[in-house]
């Protein structure tokens, strides 16, 4: 899941991908990459982002 952290400290989901745990084995990085690429489709190129590894 990719989420936006608001000024109030809350997280708002922007993009997520549902994957069966059995299908995730050996593909964890590819799944993360696909979520980040999908997020990039929605964000203007001029917008700067900071990516955190694990939001709460």
C-alpha positions, 0 to 999 in steps of 0.5 A, a space after each residue: 500500500 502507498 499512503 499519504 501522511 497528512 499534517 495531522 499524522 494520519 495515513 490516507 491510502 492512495 494505492 494498494 494491491 491485494 496479493 495472496 500470501 502464497 503468490 507473494 513468495 519470491 515476488 515481494 520486490 516486484 509487488 512493491 515496485 508495481 505499487 510504486 509504478 502505479 502511484 507514479 501514474 497519479 502523481 505529476 512529474 513535478 511533485 517531489 515525494 518521500 517514500 517511507 518503507 513501512 507506514 503504520 
